[in-house]
Each structure stands twice: as structure tokens, then as C-alpha cells.
């Protein structure tokens, strides 16, 4: 299975969970969870999976467990081209 690496910027404590937009070159993931005991990281990974139409097990943390800047690997069961297009659509939106 092909894998895509994504750089994320997590914004914990948001009023609602959403995936979309960019911060520098990173995809923005806003989550309602607070940055305590990895809750925001877990919520961000679930949000990315949901936004891409994948199961949470398809998203793995590579680096940044305690940072707002994270890198994740996303499995591409439907193909790398389809996944890359979905990510680019999210980057172009401010809300999802």
C-alpha cells in the first residue's frame, strides 16, 4: 500500500473540529480537545482520517507528539493520486 506523508499544524482548543487551510506549508487541523496527555494529537489524527474518508488506523504519527507541528503518514488504499487530490482540496479550503 502506498503512503503519503503530511505535515500538519494542529490548533487545539478550537470551537469545533475542522481540517482545511494552510499554515506555511502545513495542513491546518483545528480540534476541540486540549493539549493534555496526547488528546489533541489523537483528535487531530482522527480528524484527518475522517476528512480524507479513511479509517483512523490509516493515519500514523511520525513526529511531533508534543508539538503543534506534526508529521503523519497516511495509507492510500484508494491510490496515491486520489489521496493527494483530496489533501490539495483540503489545503485550498478554510473549513471542512
N, CA, C and O atoms as a CHARMM CRD file, in Angstrom:
* protein
*
  384
    1    1 UNK  N      0.84100  -1.18100   0.00000 PROA 1      0.00000
    2    1 UNK  CA     0.00000   0.00000   0.00000 PROA 1      0.00000
    3    1 UNK  C      0.88600   1.24400   0.00000 PROA 1      0.00000
    4    1 UNK  O      1.90100   1.30400   0.69300 PROA 1      0.00000
    5    2 UNK  N      0.48100   2.22600  -0.78500 PROA 2      0.00000
    6    2 UNK  CA     1.24400   3.46400  -0.86200 PROA 2      0.00000
    7    2 UNK  C      0.96200   4.34300   0.35500 PROA 2      0.00000
    8    2 UNK  O     -0.09800   4.25900   0.97600 PROA 2      0.00000
    9    3 UNK  N      1.94200   5.18600   0.67500 PROA 3      0.00000
   10    3 UNK  CA     1.84300   6.03600   1.86900 PROA 3      0.00000
   11    3 UNK  C      2.18100   7.47300   1.47900 PROA 3      0.00000
   12    3 UNK  O      3.09900   7.72200   0.69800 PROA 3      0.00000
   13    4 UNK  N      1.41700   8.41700   2.04300 PROA 4      0.00000
   14    4 UNK  CA     1.65900   9.83700   1.83400 PROA 4      0.00000
   15    4 UNK  C      2.01800  10.46300   3.17400 PROA 4      0.00000
   16    4 UNK  O      1.32700  10.24300   4.16800 PROA 4      0.00000
   17    5 UNK  N      3.09400  11.24200   3.20500 PROA 5      0.00000
   18    5 UNK  CA     3.47300  11.97000   4.42600 PROA 5      0.00000
   19    5 UNK  C      2.86500  13.35400   4.38100 PROA 5      0.00000
   20    5 UNK  O      2.95000  14.05700   3.37400 PROA 5      0.00000
   21    6 UNK  N      2.24700  13.73500   5.49400 PROA 6      0.00000
   22    6 UNK  CA     1.62300  15.05000   5.59500 PROA 6      0.00000
   23    6 UNK  C      2.20300  15.82300   6.76400 PROA 6      0.00000
   24    6 UNK  O      2.38600  15.28100   7.85400 PROA 6      0.00000
   25    7 UNK  N      2.48800  17.08800   6.53000 PROA 7      0.00000
   26    7 UNK  CA     2.89500  17.98800   7.60900 PROA 7      0.00000
   27    7 UNK  C      1.63900  18.70600   8.08700 PROA 7      0.00000
   28    7 UNK  O      0.91600  19.29900   7.28700 PROA 7      0.00000
   29    8 UNK  N      1.38100  18.65400   9.38900 PROA 8      0.00000
   30    8 UNK  CA     0.19000  19.24600   9.97400 PROA 8      0.00000
   31    8 UNK  C      0.54600  20.36400  10.93800 PROA 8      0.00000
   32    8 UNK  O      1.61600  20.36300  11.54700 PROA 8      0.00000
   33    9 UNK  N     -0.36600  21.31500  11.06600 PROA 9      0.00000
   34    9 UNK  CA    -0.30900  22.32900  12.12900 PROA 9      0.00000
   35    9 UNK  C     -1.59800  22.14200  12.92800 PROA 9      0.00000
   36    9 UNK  O     -2.68900  22.39700  12.41900 PROA 9      0.00000
   37   10 UNK  N     -1.47300  21.70200  14.16400 PROA 10     0.00000
   38   10 UNK  CA    -2.63500  21.42000  14.99900 PROA 10     0.00000
   39   10 UNK  C     -2.95800  22.63600  15.85100 PROA 10     0.00000
   40   10 UNK  O     -2.07300  23.24100  16.45600 PROA 10     0.00000
   41   11 UNK  N     -4.24000  22.98500  15.89000 PROA 11     0.00000
   42   11 UNK  CA    -4.71800  24.08800  16.71900 PROA 11     0.00000
   43   11 UNK  C     -5.67700  23.52000  17.75900 PROA 11     0.00000
   44   11 UNK  O     -6.87100  23.38500  17.49400 PROA 11     0.00000
   45   12 UNK  N     -5.16400  23.18800  18.93400 PROA 12     0.00000
   46   12 UNK  CA    -6.03100  22.63400  19.98300 PROA 12     0.00000
   47   12 UNK  C     -6.92300  23.70300  20.59900 PROA 12     0.00000
   48   12 UNK  O     -6.63200  24.89600  20.52200 PROA 12     0.00000
   49   13 UNK  N     -8.01800  23.25100  21.21400 PROA 13     0.00000
   50   13 UNK  CA    -8.90800  24.16400  21.90500 PROA 13     0.00000
   51   13 UNK  C     -9.78800  24.99100  20.99100 PROA 13     0.00000
   52   13 UNK  O    -10.28300  26.03900  21.40600 PROA 13     0.00000
   53   14 UNK  N     -9.99800  24.55200  19.75900 PROA 14     0.00000
   54   14 UNK  CA   -10.84600  25.28000  18.81700 PROA 14     0.00000
   55   14 UNK  C    -12.31700  25.11900  19.20100 PROA 14     0.00000
   56   14 UNK  O    -12.66900  24.22100  19.96700 PROA 14     0.00000
   57   15 UNK  N    -13.16400  25.98100  18.67200 PROA 15     0.00000
   58   15 UNK  CA   -14.59100  25.89500  18.97000 PROA 15     0.00000
   59   15 UNK  C    -15.23200  24.67800  18.30900 PROA 15     0.00000
   60   15 UNK  O    -16.24500  24.16500  18.78500 PROA 15     0.00000
   61   16 UNK  N    -14.63000  24.21600  17.20100 PROA 16     0.00000
   62   16 UNK  CA   -15.09800  22.98500  16.55900 PROA 16     0.00000
   63   16 UNK  C    -13.94800  22.34900  15.78800 PROA 16     0.00000
   64   16 UNK  O    -12.97200  23.01100  15.43800 PROA 16     0.00000
   65   17 UNK  N    -14.08400  21.07200  15.53600 PROA 17     0.00000
   66   17 UNK  CA   -13.05300  20.33900  14.81000 PROA 17     0.00000
   67   17 UNK  C    -13.22800  20.57800  13.31600 PROA 17     0.00000
   68   17 UNK  O    -14.33500  20.47000  12.78800 PROA 17     0.00000
   69   18 UNK  N    -12.13600  20.90100  12.64200 PROA 18     0.00000
   70   18 UNK  CA   -12.16900  21.10400  11.19200 PROA 18     0.00000
   71   18 UNK  C    -10.77200  20.89700  10.60800 PROA 18     0.00000
   72   18 UNK  O     -9.76300  21.08500  11.28700 PROA 18     0.00000
   73   19 UNK  N    -10.74100  20.51500   9.36200 PROA 19     0.00000
   74   19 UNK  CA    -9.48600  20.29800   8.64300 PROA 19     0.00000
   75   19 UNK  C     -9.55200  21.13900   7.38400 PROA 19     0.00000
   76   19 UNK  O    -10.48300  21.00400   6.58900 PROA 19     0.00000
   77   20 UNK  N     -8.57000  22.00500   7.20100 PROA 20     0.00000
   78   20 UNK  CA    -8.54800  22.80800   5.98500 PROA 20     0.00000
   79   20 UNK  C     -7.71700  24.05500   6.14700 PROA 20     0.00000
   80   20 UNK  O     -7.56400  24.58500   7.24800 PROA 20     0.00000
   81   21 UNK  N     -7.18900  24.51200   5.04400 PROA 21     0.00000
   82   21 UNK  CA    -6.33400  25.68700   5.03400 PROA 21     0.00000
   83   21 UNK  C     -4.88500  25.30900   5.26700 PROA 21     0.00000
   84   21 UNK  O     -4.55300  24.14200   5.47700 PROA 21     0.00000
   85   22 UNK  N     -4.03600  26.31000   5.22500 PROA 22     0.00000
   86   22 UNK  CA    -2.60700  26.06400   5.41100 PROA 22     0.00000
   87   22 UNK  C     -2.01100  27.06200   6.39100 PROA 22     0.00000
   88   22 UNK  O     -2.48500  28.18900   6.53700 PROA 22     0.00000
   89   23 UNK  N     -0.97500  26.61600   7.04300 PROA 23     0.00000
   90   23 UNK  CA    -0.13200  27.45400   7.90000 PROA 23     0.00000
   91   23 UNK  C      1.28400  27.20100   7.39100 PROA 23     0.00000
   92   23 UNK  O      1.88500  26.17000   7.69400 PROA 23     0.00000
   93   24 UNK  N      1.81300  28.14800   6.61500 PROA 24     0.00000
   94   24 UNK  CA     3.08600  27.90000   5.93500 PROA 24     0.00000
   95   24 UNK  C      2.85100  26.82700   4.88400 PROA 24     0.00000
   96   24 UNK  O      2.05500  27.00900   3.96300 PROA 24     0.00000
   97   25 UNK  N      3.54500  25.71500   5.02700 PROA 25     0.00000
   98   25 UNK  CA     3.34500  24.59700   4.09700 PROA 25     0.00000
   99   25 UNK  C      2.58100  23.44400   4.74700 PROA 25     0.00000
  100   25 UNK  O      2.51000  22.35400   4.18000 PROA 25     0.00000
  101   26 UNK  N      2.01100  23.67200   5.93000 PROA 26     0.00000
  102   26 UNK  CA     1.34600  22.60800   6.69300 PROA 26     0.00000
  103   26 UNK  C     -0.17200  22.70400   6.59200 PROA 26     0.00000
  104   26 UNK  O     -0.73700  23.79700   6.56900 PROA 26     0.00000
  105   27 UNK  N     -0.81900  21.55400   6.53300 PROA 27     0.00000
  106   27 UNK  CA    -2.27400  21.47200   6.55200 PROA 27     0.00000
  107   27 UNK  C     -2.75700  21.76200   7.96800 PROA 27     0.00000
  108   27 UNK  O     -2.23500  21.19300   8.92700 PROA 27     0.00000
  109   28 UNK  N     -3.74400  22.63700   8.11000 PROA 28     0.00000
  110   28 UNK  CA    -4.24900  23.03200   9.42600 PROA 28     0.00000
  111   28 UNK  C     -5.33600  22.06600   9.88400 PROA 28     0.00000
  112   28 UNK  O     -6.26200  21.74600   9.13900 PROA 28     0.00000
  113   29 UNK  N     -5.20000  21.60700  11.13800 PROA 29     0.00000
  114   29 UNK  CA    -6.19600  20.74500  11.76600 PROA 29     0.00000
  115   29 UNK  C     -6.55900  21.38400  13.09600 PROA 29     0.00000
  116   29 UNK  O     -5.75000  21.40900  14.02300 PROA 29     0.00000
  117   30 UNK  N     -7.78900  21.90500  13.18500 PROA 30     0.00000
  118   30 UNK  CA    -8.27200  22.50600  14.43300 PROA 30     0.00000
  119   30 UNK  C     -9.09600  21.45800  15.17400 PROA 30     0.00000
  120   30 UNK  O     -9.96800  20.82000  14.58400 PROA 30     0.00000
  121   31 UNK  N     -8.82400  21.28100  16.45200 PROA 31     0.00000
  122   31 UNK  CA    -9.54800  20.28600  17.25200 PROA 31     0.00000
  123   31 UNK  C    -10.03700  20.91700  18.54700 PROA 31     0.00000
  124   31 UNK  O     -9.41600  21.84200  19.06900 PROA 31     0.00000
  125   32 UNK  N    -11.14200  20.41600  19.05700 PROA 32     0.00000
  126   32 UNK  CA   -11.69900  20.94400  20.30200 PROA 32     0.00000
  127   32 UNK  C    -10.94400  20.44300  21.52400 PROA 32     0.00000
  128   32 UNK  O    -10.99900  21.06500  22.58500 PROA 32     0.00000
  129   33 UNK  N    -10.24800  19.33900  21.38500 PROA 33     0.00000
  130   33 UNK  CA    -9.50300  18.75500  22.51100 PROA 33     0.00000
  131   33 UNK  C     -8.38500  19.68300  22.96300 PROA 33     0.00000
  132   33 UNK  O     -7.83200  20.44800  22.17200 PROA 33     0.00000
  133   34 UNK  N     -8.06800  19.60300  24.23600 PROA 34     0.00000
  134   34 UNK  CA    -6.97400  20.36600  24.81800 PROA 34     0.00000
  135   34 UNK  C     -5.66800  19.57900  24.66400 PROA 34     0.00000
  136   34 UNK  O     -5.69400  18.35600  24.52700 PROA 34     0.00000
  137   35 UNK  N     -4.53900  20.27200  24.68600 PROA 35     0.00000
  138   35 UNK  CA    -3.25200  19.59100  24.52500 PROA 35     0.00000
  139   35 UNK  C     -2.77800  18.94700  25.83700 PROA 35     0.00000
  140   35 UNK  O     -1.73900  19.32000  26.38100 PROA 35     0.00000
  141   36 UNK  N     -3.54100  17.99500  26.32400 PROA 36     0.00000
  142   36 UNK  CA    -3.23500  17.31700  27.57900 PROA 36     0.00000
  143   36 UNK  C     -3.19100  15.81200  27.32200 PROA 36     0.00000
  144   36 UNK  O     -4.12900  15.24900  26.75800 PROA 36     0.00000
  145   37 UNK  N     -2.11000  15.16800  27.73300 PROA 37     0.00000
  146   37 UNK  CA    -1.96500  13.71200  27.62100 PROA 37     0.00000
  147   37 UNK  C     -2.21300  13.18600  26.20500 PROA 37     0.00000
  148   37 UNK  O     -2.74600  12.08900  26.04000 PROA 37     0.00000
  149   38 UNK  N     -1.83500  13.94600  25.19500 PROA 38     0.00000
  150   38 UNK  CA    -1.95300  13.49300  23.82100 PROA 38     0.00000
  151   38 UNK  C     -3.35500  13.54700  23.24400 PROA 38     0.00000
  152   38 UNK  O     -3.58700  13.03500  22.14900 PROA 38     0.00000
  153   39 UNK  N     -4.30200  14.15800  23.96000 PROA 39     0.00000
  154   39 UNK  CA    -5.68300  14.20300  23.47600 PROA 39     0.00000
  155   39 UNK  C     -5.80800  14.97900  22.17000 PROA 39     0.00000
  156   39 UNK  O     -6.52900  14.54800  21.27000 PROA 39     0.00000
  157   40 UNK  N     -5.12900  16.10400  22.04800 PROA 40     0.00000
  158   40 UNK  CA    -5.21100  16.89600  20.82300 PROA 40     0.00000
  159   40 UNK  C     -4.57900  16.14800  19.64900 PROA 40     0.00000
  160   40 UNK  O     -5.09300  16.20700  18.53200 PROA 40     0.00000
  161   41 UNK  N     -3.47900  15.45200  19.89000 PROA 41     0.00000
  162   41 UNK  CA    -2.83400  14.67300  18.83600 PROA 41     0.00000
  163   41 UNK  C     -3.75900  13.57000  18.34300 PROA 41     0.00000
  164   41 UNK  O     -3.92000  13.39100  17.13600 PROA 41     0.00000
  165   42 UNK  N     -4.36400  12.83200  19.25900 PROA 42     0.00000
  166   42 UNK  CA    -5.29300  11.76800  18.87000 PROA 42     0.00000
  167   42 UNK  C     -6.47900  12.33300  18.09700 PROA 42     0.00000
  168   42 UNK  O     -6.89500  11.76500  17.08800 PROA 42     0.00000
  169   43 UNK  N     -7.01900  13.44700  18.56900 PROA 43     0.00000
  170   43 UNK  CA    -8.15900  14.06600  17.89200 PROA 43     0.00000
  171   43 UNK  C     -7.77200  14.54100  16.49600 PROA 43     0.00000
  172   43 UNK  O     -8.56100  14.41800  15.55900 PROA 43     0.00000
  173   44 UNK  N     -6.56700  15.08200  16.35100 PROA 44     0.00000
  174   44 UNK  CA    -6.11200  15.55800  15.04600 PROA 44     0.00000
  175   44 UNK  C     -5.97400  14.40400  14.05400 PROA 44     0.00000
  176   44 UNK  O     -6.35500  14.52900  12.89000 PROA 44     0.00000
  177   45 UNK  N     -5.44000  13.30500  14.51200 PROA 45     0.00000
  178   45 UNK  CA    -5.27800  12.15100  13.62000 PROA 45     0.00000
  179   45 UNK  C     -6.64000  11.58700  13.20200 PROA 45     0.00000
  180   45 UNK  O     -6.82000  11.19500  12.04900 PROA 45     0.00000
  181   46 UNK  N     -7.59500  11.54500  14.13200 PROA 46     0.00000
  182   46 UNK  CA    -8.95400  11.09400  13.79000 PROA 46     0.00000
  183   46 UNK  C     -9.61700  12.06000  12.81100 PROA 46     0.00000
  184   46 UNK  O    -10.32100  11.63900  11.89300 PROA 46     0.00000
  185   47 UNK  N     -9.38600  13.36300  13.01300 PROA 47     0.00000
  186   47 UNK  CA    -9.97600  14.37100  12.13000 PROA 47     0.00000
  187   47 UNK  C     -9.41900  14.27300  10.71400 PROA 47     0.00000
  188   47 UNK  O    -10.16500  14.39300   9.74200 PROA 47     0.00000
  189   48 UNK  N     -8.12400  14.05900  10.59700 PROA 48     0.00000
  190   48 UNK  CA    -7.51000  13.89900   9.27600 PROA 48     0.00000
  191   48 UNK  C     -8.08400  12.67000   8.57800 PROA 48     0.00000
  192   48 UNK  O     -8.43400  12.72600   7.39900 PROA 48     0.00000
  193   49 UNK  N     -8.17800  11.57100   9.30200 PROA 49     0.00000
  194   49 UNK  CA    -8.74300  10.35000   8.71600 PROA 49     0.00000
  195   49 UNK  C    -10.16800  10.59700   8.23200 PROA 49     0.00000
  196   49 UNK  O    -10.51700  10.21400   7.11500 PROA 49     0.00000
  197   50 UNK  N    -10.98800  11.23000   9.05700 PROA 50     0.00000
  198   50 UNK  CA   -12.38100  11.49400   8.68200 PROA 50     0.00000
  199   50 UNK  C    -12.46400  12.42200   7.46900 PROA 50     0.00000
  200   50 UNK  O    -13.27300  12.19500   6.56900 PROA 50     0.00000
  201   51 UNK  N    -11.63300  13.46400   7.44000 PROA 51     0.00000
  202   51 UNK  CA   -11.65600  14.41400   6.32600 PROA 51     0.00000
  203   51 UNK  C    -11.25000  13.75700   5.01200 PROA 51     0.00000
  204   51 UNK  O    -11.69400  14.17600   3.94300 PROA 51     0.00000
  205   52 UNK  N    -10.41000  12.73400   5.09000 PROA 52     0.00000
  206   52 UNK  CA    -9.95700  12.03300   3.89000 PROA 52     0.00000
  207   52 UNK  C    -10.79400  10.79700   3.58400 PROA 52     0.00000
  208   52 UNK  O    -10.52900  10.08800   2.61300 PROA 52     0.00000
  209   53 UNK  N    -11.79600  10.54100   4.40600 PROA 53     0.00000
  210   53 UNK  CA   -12.66500   9.38000   4.17100 PROA 53     0.00000
  211   53 UNK  C    -11.99600   8.05800   4.48100 PROA 53     0.00000
  212   53 UNK  O    -12.29500   7.04700   3.84600 PROA 53     0.00000
  213   54 UNK  N    -11.09200   8.05400   5.44800 PROA 54     0.00000
  214   54 UNK  CA   -10.34500   6.85500   5.81200 PROA 54     0.00000
  215   54 UNK  C    -10.65800   6.45400   7.24800 PROA 54     0.00000
  216   54 UNK  O    -11.25600   7.21600   8.00800 PROA 54     0.00000
  217   55 UNK  N    -10.24800   5.26900   7.59500 PROA 55     0.00000
  218   55 UNK  CA   -10.35800   4.82000   8.98800 PROA 55     0.00000
  219   55 UNK  C     -9.16700   5.37200   9.76800 PROA 55     0.00000
  220   55 UNK  O     -8.09300   5.58000   9.20300 PROA 55     0.00000
  221   56 UNK  N     -9.35600   5.60700  11.06500 PROA 56     0.00000
  222   56 UNK  CA    -8.25700   6.16300  11.87200 PROA 56     0.00000
  223   56 UNK  C     -6.97600   5.32700  11.82300 PROA 56     0.00000
  224   56 UNK  O     -5.88500   5.88000  11.96500 PROA 56     0.00000
  225   57 UNK  N     -7.07800   4.03900  11.63100 PROA 57     0.00000
  226   57 UNK  CA    -5.86900   3.20200  11.60100 PROA 57     0.00000
  227   57 UNK  C     -4.97800   3.49300  10.38900 PROA 57     0.00000
  228   57 UNK  O     -3.82700   3.05700  10.35100 PROA 57     0.00000
  229   58 UNK  N     -5.50100   4.22600   9.39900 PROA 58     0.00000
  230   58 UNK  CA    -4.72200   4.56600   8.20700 PROA 58     0.00000
  231   58 UNK  C     -3.84200   5.79700   8.41300 PROA 58     0.00000
  232   58 UNK  O     -3.09000   6.17500   7.51500 PROA 58     0.00000
  233   59 UNK  N     -3.92800   6.42800   9.59100 PROA 59     0.00000
  234   59 UNK  CA    -3.13600   7.62900   9.88100 PROA 59     0.00000
  235   59 UNK  C     -2.23400   7.33700  11.08000 PROA 59     0.00000
  236   59 UNK  O     -2.71200   6.96100  12.15000 PROA 59     0.00000
  237   60 UNK  N     -0.91600   7.51600  10.88800 PROA 60     0.00000
  238   60 UNK  CA     0.05800   7.23900  11.94600 PROA 60     0.00000
  239   60 UNK  C      0.93800   8.45900  12.18200 PROA 60     0.00000
  240   60 UNK  O      1.35900   9.13300  11.24200 PROA 60     0.00000
  241   61 UNK  N      1.20400   8.72600  13.44200 PROA 61     0.00000
  242   61 UNK  CA     2.08600   9.82700  13.80900 PROA 61     0.00000
  243   61 UNK  C      3.53500   9.43200  13.56100 PROA 61     0.00000
  244   61 UNK  O      3.97700   8.36300  13.97900 PROA 61     0.00000
  245   62 UNK  N      4.27300  10.30700  12.87400 PROA 62     0.00000
  246   62 UNK  CA     5.69100  10.06900  12.59900 PROA 62     0.00000
  247   62 UNK  C      6.54500  10.92400  13.52400 PROA 62     0.00000
  248   62 UNK  O      7.53400  10.44600  14.08000 PROA 62     0.00000
  249   63 UNK  N      6.16400  12.19400  13.69100 PROA 63     0.00000
  250   63 UNK  CA     6.92800  13.06800  14.58000 PROA 63     0.00000
  251   63 UNK  C      6.04000  14.17900  15.12700 PROA 63     0.00000
  252   63 UNK  O      5.02000  14.53000  14.53300 PROA 63     0.00000
  253   64 UNK  N      6.44500  14.72500  16.27000 PROA 64     0.00000
  254   64 UNK  CA     5.76800  15.85000  16.88100 PROA 64     0.00000
  255   64 UNK  C      4.69400  15.51500  17.88500 PROA 64     0.00000
  256   64 UNK  O      3.66900  16.19600  17.91100 PROA 64     0.00000
  257   65 UNK  N      4.87100  14.48800  18.72600 PROA 65     0.00000
  258   65 UNK  CA     3.79700  14.12800  19.65900 PROA 65     0.00000
  259   65 UNK  C      3.42900  15.22900  20.65000 PROA 65     0.00000
  260   65 UNK  O      2.29400  15.26400  21.12500 PROA 65     0.00000
  261   66 UNK  N      4.35600  16.12400  20.97200 PROA 66     0.00000
  262   66 UNK  CA     4.06000  17.19800  21.92800 PROA 66     0.00000
  263   66 UNK  C      4.13300  18.57800  21.28500 PROA 66     0.00000
  264   66 UNK  O      4.10700  19.58800  21.98900 PROA 66     0.00000
  265   67 UNK  N      4.22300  18.63500  19.97500 PROA 67     0.00000
  266   67 UNK  CA     4.34000  19.89400  19.25400 PROA 67     0.00000
  267   67 UNK  C      3.05700  20.17300  18.47200 PROA 67     0.00000
  268   67 UNK  O      2.30300  19.25200  18.15800 PROA 67     0.00000
  269   68 UNK  N      2.81900  21.43300  18.16400 PROA 68     0.00000
  270   68 UNK  CA     1.68500  21.76500  17.29000 PROA 68     0.00000
  271   68 UNK  C      1.99100  21.36000  15.85700 PROA 68     0.00000
  272   68 UNK  O      1.07500  21.09200  15.07900 PROA 68     0.00000
  273   69 UNK  N      3.26200  21.31200  15.50200 PROA 69     0.00000
  274   69 UNK  CA     3.68500  20.87200  14.17500 PROA 69     0.00000
  275   69 UNK  C      3.94700  19.37500  14.21900 PROA 69     0.00000
  276   69 UNK  O      4.78600  18.90300  14.98600 PROA 69     0.00000
  277   70 UNK  N      3.22600  18.63900  13.39300 PROA 70     0.00000
  278   70 UNK  CA     3.32600  17.18100  13.39000 PROA 70     0.00000
  279   70 UNK  C      3.52300  16.67900  11.97400 PROA 70     0.00000
  280   70 UNK  O      3.20000  17.37000  11.00800 PROA 70     0.00000
  281   71 UNK  N      4.05000  15.48300  11.85700 PROA 71     0.00000
  282   71 UNK  CA     4.13300  14.79600  10.57800 PROA 71     0.00000
  283   71 UNK  C      3.43400  13.45800  10.76100 PROA 71     0.00000
  284   71 UNK  O      3.69900  12.72600  11.71500 PROA 71     0.00000
  285   72 UNK  N      2.53300  13.14900   9.82500 PROA 72     0.00000
  286   72 UNK  CA     1.81700  11.87600   9.86400 PROA 72     0.00000
  287   72 UNK  C      2.00100  11.15900   8.53900 PROA 72     0.00000
  288   72 UNK  O      2.24600  11.78000   7.50400 PROA 72     0.00000
  289   73 UNK  N      1.88000   9.84700   8.58900 PROA 73     0.00000
  290   73 UNK  CA     1.83400   9.03600   7.37700 PROA 73     0.00000
  291   73 UNK  C      0.40400   8.56900   7.19800 PROA 73     0.00000
  292   73 UNK  O     -0.24100   8.11200   8.14100 PROA 73     0.00000
  293   74 UNK  N     -0.08300   8.69300   5.96500 PROA 74     0.00000
  294   74 UNK  CA    -1.45100   8.29800   5.65000 PROA 74     0.00000
  295   74 UNK  C     -1.39700   7.21200   4.58900 PROA 74     0.00000
  296   74 UNK  O     -0.83400   7.41100   3.51300 PROA 74     0.00000
  297   75 UNK  N     -1.98800   6.05600   4.90000 PROA 75     0.00000
  298   75 UNK  CA    -2.09000   4.98700   3.91800 PROA 75     0.00000
  299   75 UNK  C     -3.05600   5.42500   2.82700 PROA 75     0.00000
  300   75 UNK  O     -4.02700   6.13300   3.09400 PROA 75     0.00000
  301   76 UNK  N     -2.78800   5.00300   1.60200 PROA 76     0.00000
  302   76 UNK  CA    -3.61900   5.37100   0.45600 PROA 76     0.00000
  303   76 UNK  C     -4.25900   4.12800  -0.14900 PROA 76     0.00000
  304   76 UNK  O     -3.83600   3.68000  -1.21500 PROA 76     0.00000
  305   77 UNK  N     -5.27600   3.55900   0.51000 PROA 77     0.00000
  306   77 UNK  CA    -5.89200   2.34200  -0.03800 PROA 77     0.00000
  307   77 UNK  C     -6.55700   2.57400  -1.38600 PROA 77     0.00000
  308   77 UNK  O     -6.66800   1.64300  -2.18500 PROA 77     0.00000
  309   78 UNK  N     -7.00500   3.80300  -1.65500 PROA 78     0.00000
  310   78 UNK  CA    -7.66000   4.09600  -2.92300 PROA 78     0.00000
  311   78 UNK  C     -6.68300   4.60000  -3.97800 PROA 78     0.00000
  312   78 UNK  O     -7.08300   4.88000  -5.10800 PROA 78     0.00000
  313   79 UNK  N     -5.41800   4.71700  -3.62400 PROA 79     0.00000
  314   79 UNK  CA    -4.39000   5.16500  -4.55400 PROA 79     0.00000
  315   79 UNK  C     -3.82100   6.50800  -4.14400 PROA 79     0.00000
  316   79 UNK  O     -4.52600   7.35600  -3.59700 PROA 79     0.00000
  317   80 UNK  N     -2.56100   6.69000  -4.40800 PROA 80     0.00000
  318   80 UNK  CA    -1.85100   7.89900  -4.00400 PROA 80     0.00000
  319   80 UNK  C     -2.38400   9.14400  -4.71300 PROA 80     0.00000
  320   80 UNK  O     -2.45800  10.21300  -4.10700 PROA 80     0.00000
  321   81 UNK  N     -2.75200   9.01800  -5.98100 PROA 81     0.00000
  322   81 UNK  CA    -3.26700  10.16800  -6.72700 PROA 81     0.00000
  323   81 UNK  C     -4.56600  10.68900  -6.13500 PROA 81     0.00000
  324   81 UNK  O     -4.75600  11.90000  -6.01500 PROA 81     0.00000
  325   82 UNK  N     -5.45700   9.78200  -5.76500 PROA 82     0.00000
  326   82 UNK  CA    -6.74700  10.16500  -5.17800 PROA 82     0.00000
  327   82 UNK  C     -6.52000  10.83900  -3.82800 PROA 82     0.00000
  328   82 UNK  O     -7.13800  11.86100  -3.52900 PROA 82     0.00000
  329   83 UNK  N     -5.64400  10.27200  -3.02300 PROA 83     0.00000
  330   83 UNK  CA    -5.35400  10.84000  -1.70800 PROA 83     0.00000
  331   83 UNK  C     -4.70300  12.21200  -1.82900 PROA 83     0.00000
  332   83 UNK  O     -5.07100  13.13800  -1.10500 PROA 83     0.00000
  333   84 UNK  N     -3.74900  12.35100  -2.72900 PROA 84     0.00000
  334   84 UNK  CA    -3.07200  13.63900  -2.92300 PROA 84     0.00000
  335   84 UNK  C     -4.05800  14.71000  -3.38800 PROA 84     0.00000
  336   84 UNK  O     -3.96000  15.86100  -2.96300 PROA 84     0.00000
  337   85 UNK  N     -4.99900  14.35100  -4.24900 PROA 85     0.00000
  338   85 UNK  CA    -6.01300  15.30400  -4.71100 PROA 85     0.00000
  339   85 UNK  C     -6.92000  15.73500  -3.55700 PROA 85     0.00000
  340   85 UNK  O     -7.29400  16.90500  -3.46600 PROA 85     0.00000
  341   86 UNK  N     -7.27400  14.79800  -2.68000 PROA 86     0.00000
  342   86 UNK  CA    -8.11100  15.11900  -1.52000 PROA 86     0.00000
  343   86 UNK  C     -7.37700  16.06600  -0.57500 PROA 86     0.00000
  344   86 UNK  O     -7.98000  16.99600  -0.04000 PROA 86     0.00000
  345   87 UNK  N     -6.09000  15.83800  -0.36700 PROA 87     0.00000
  346   87 UNK  CA    -5.29200  16.70700   0.50300 PROA 87     0.00000
  347   87 UNK  C     -5.19800  18.10800  -0.10000 PROA 87     0.00000
  348   87 UNK  O     -5.32600  19.09700   0.62100 PROA 87     0.00000
  349   88 UNK  N     -4.97900  18.20300  -1.39700 PROA 88     0.00000
  350   88 UNK  CA    -4.89200  19.51400  -2.04700 PROA 88     0.00000
  351   88 UNK  C     -6.21400  20.25300  -1.95800 PROA 88     0.00000
  352   88 UNK  O     -6.22300  21.47500  -1.80500 PROA 88     0.00000
  353   89 UNK  N     -7.33000  19.54600  -2.04900 PROA 89     0.00000
  354   89 UNK  CA    -8.63900  20.18100  -1.88800 PROA 89     0.00000
  355   89 UNK  C     -8.78700  20.74200  -0.47100 PROA 89     0.00000
  356   89 UNK  O     -9.32100  21.83500  -0.28800 PROA 89     0.00000
  357   90 UNK  N     -8.31600  19.99700   0.52500 PROA 90     0.00000
  358   90 UNK  CA    -8.36900  20.48200   1.89900 PROA 90     0.00000
  359   90 UNK  C     -7.47500  21.69500   2.10900 PROA 90     0.00000
  360   90 UNK  O     -7.82800  22.62000   2.84000 PROA 90     0.00000
  361   91 UNK  N     -6.33700  21.68300   1.47500 PROA 91     0.00000
  362   91 UNK  CA    -5.41100  22.81500   1.61100 PROA 91     0.00000
  363   91 UNK  C     -6.04500  24.10000   1.05900 PROA 91     0.00000
  364   91 UNK  O     -5.77700  25.19500   1.55200 PROA 91     0.00000
  365   92 UNK  N     -6.86700  23.95400   0.05700 PROA 92     0.00000
  366   92 UNK  CA    -7.48800  25.11000  -0.57900 PROA 92     0.00000
  367   92 UNK  C     -8.70900  25.62400   0.15100 PROA 92     0.00000
  368   92 UNK  O     -9.21700  26.69600  -0.17700 PROA 92     0.00000
  369   93 UNK  N     -9.19100  24.88200   1.13700 PROA 93     0.00000
  370   93 UNK  CA   -10.38600  25.31000   1.86100 PROA 93     0.00000
  371   93 UNK  C     -9.99200  25.80300   3.23200 PROA 93     0.00000
  372   93 UNK  O     -8.98100  25.37200   3.78700 PROA 93     0.00000
  373   94 UNK  N    -10.76900  26.68800   3.77200 PROA 94     0.00000
  374   94 UNK  CA   -10.53500  27.16400   5.11300 PROA 94     0.00000
  375   94 UNK  C    -11.36200  26.40800   6.13200 PROA 94     0.00000
  376   94 UNK  O    -11.22100  26.62300   7.33600 PROA 94     0.00000
  377   95 UNK  N    -12.23200  25.51500   5.65200 PROA 95     0.00000
  378   95 UNK  CA   -13.15200  24.84700   6.58000 PROA 95     0.00000
  379   95 UNK  C    -13.62300  23.53400   5.97300 PROA 95     0.00000
  380   95 UNK  O    -13.93400  23.44100   4.78600 PROA 95     0.00000
  381   96 UNK  N    -13.66200  22.52100   6.83600 PROA 96     0.00000
  382   96 UNK  CA   -14.21300  21.23400   6.41200 PROA 96     0.00000
  383   96 UNK  C    -14.53400  20.43500   7.62900 PROA 96     0.00000
  384   96 UNK  O    -15.01400  19.30600   7.51800 PROA 96     0.00000
